[in-house]
């Protein structure tokens, strides 16, 4: 099974110039915990609810004045839509991430896979369990 078969294709992307307050509202409205950050038609990072809490709120940063760029993670781990679910799960485990942006071979974002997607849609609990164990190690 390939990542394209289990990914969520309707992905919201936020600009690095947006505020963390706007990012938090978008996450709440979409019931998601991570947003890819895009600029000039390219991924430049990601922001999670944890980034907002730990790098924003815990440092008393103003959610209406602090940009996404100030708290986002610049390192991007991604998979390709034609990679196997097992490869995607391995990437998630090795990098201790719960969400994996999915790109096409032109490096355009086409979706996102969460640990829940691996668990729910793949029909084989082993990749999800192994990934969760790897993500939880710290």
Secondary structure, 3 states (H helix, E strand, C coil): CEHHHCCECCCCEECCCCEHHHHHHHHHHHCCCEEEEEECCEEEEEEEHHHHHHHHHHHCCCCCCCEHHHHCECCCCEEECCCEHHHHHHHHHHHCCCEEEEECCCCCEEEEEEHHHHHHHCCCHHHHHHHHHHHHCC
